[in-house]
Amino acid sequence: MRDGRFSGAARIALGVMRPPSLAAKKEREQYLLRSFLDSAGLAAEVVDPDREAPDFVLQFEGRLVGLEVTEIFIANDGGPIEPRARESIGERIAKLARRRYEQLGGKPVHVTIGLTLGGELRDLNRSETAEKLARFLLTIDPKPNQYVAWEPSYDRDPLPPEVHYLHILGVPTWEMAHWYVPQSGWVAPLEEELLQAAIDEKSSKLRDYRLAAPECWLLLASEGWSASQLFDGLPELRPEAIRSPFDRTYFFSAFEKFVLQLTSRPT
C-alpha cells in the first residue's frame, strides 16, 4: 500500500462483489453520488433523485444543477469475455439462485459461487443453473455456523461444469445471508482516451439534460471493488487533456476516495 492506495500487484485478487444493497442501477448511482459529494467536500442537496436524464438535480450554492452519472469499466483484460459481462452473468445467477432457494423453503446461508472465467460462461443457461444451485443447496442444508466446501467430482455432478466450487456457511439470520460470485482481474491503466470516449457519448444528450437544469455536470465514476473497475494510475491523469462541453466534469474513484475535476467551463 502506498499513500493509502493499493499497488497494482496487491489488487490483482481484489475482485470483490459490491455490497448487495447497491445492486440496482439507481441505488448504485445514489451511492456513487453521496460518496462523491462527501469526498469532494461539495455541500449539495439532491432535490430530484428519481430522474433519468440527467440522473439527479441538485441544489448547489443557490442554483439548480443537473448531474449525470456514468460508470467507467475496463473494456477488455485480455480474457475470452469482458470483465463487466462476466460480473453481470455471475450476479444474475446468484440473484436467481437465491430467490429460488428461498421460494423452496431454504434456511439462511452465505454462499460463494465460483464460476469459470472462460468464454463458455456466455452460453450458460442462467435460469437452469440457478435452479440446480437452489435445489443442491437444499440437500446440503447446513446448520448455523456450519461450513461446507464443495468441488465437483466429475462423476454425475449435480451442477454444470461451469460451477467450479461452492463455499457455504449456515447463518442465523437472512441479513447475514449473501450470495455472490467472486471475481479477479488485472489492474488496468486509466487513460484519458477512455474518459474522453465516455464524455463524447454523454455529450450527445446534453441538450436534453439542460431542460432539467441550465447548469449540468458529468460524473465519471468507478466503484473500484470489482474486476471490471480495477484501475491504477489515477493521480497521473491530465485534466488538460480532456475536453468536455459540460459545465463541470469530474472523475471519482469510490474505492480510493479520489476526486479529480477534469474540466470547468467559465461562468
Buried (B, 14 or more C-beta within 10 A) or exposed (E): EEEEBBEBEEBBEBBBBBBBEBEEEBEBBBBBBEBBBEBBEBEBEBEBEEBEEBBBBBBBEEEBBBBBBBBBBBEEBEBEBBBBBBBEBBBBBBBBBBEBBBEEEBBBBBBBBBBBBEEBBEEBEBEEBBBBBBBBBBEBEBEEEEEBEBEBEEEEBEBBEBBEEBBBBBBEEEEEBBBBBBBBBBBBEBBBEBBBEBBEEBBEEBEEBBEBBEBBBBBBBBBBBBBBBBBBEBEEBEBEEBEBBBBBBBBBBBBBBBBBBBBBEEE
